[in-house]
Amino acid sequence: MYTQIYMEGLSWEAYQTWFHQFEFWLTDSYAEVYGSPVIYEELVQGCQWRKDFLYTYFGYIVPYSIGETKAYYEGYIKLYESGNMPTC
């Protein structure tokens, strides 16, 4: 799950707090707008879709990228293809 990702420069406790606040905001807003809560499987599906989308998108644009941006895209692709990317 994305709570397993460490963001450099941000304490683990701060990241956990931020992540859970975002998760609550997202699910609460969804329930208000659509009248039913988000179930865990829907969150996982959306997370997986985003991961797959970024992998495909970065694959298309990496040949046209340079410098640190290109290195980031290549790193994402390599992590995705390794099977070690955190799951949702």
DAWOMO-V684780 format. One record per run of one state. SS is the DSSP state (h for helix, s for strand, l for the rest). FROM is the first residue (numbers start at 1). TO is the last residue. If there is no record, write none. Layout:
ss->SS from->FROM to->TO
ss->SS from->FROM to->TO
This chain:
ss->l from->1 to->1
ss->h from->2 to->4
ss->l from->5 to->11
ss->h from->12 to->34
ss->l from->35 to->39
ss->h from->40 to->64
ss->l from->65 to->66
ss->h from->67 to->82
ss->l from->83 to->88
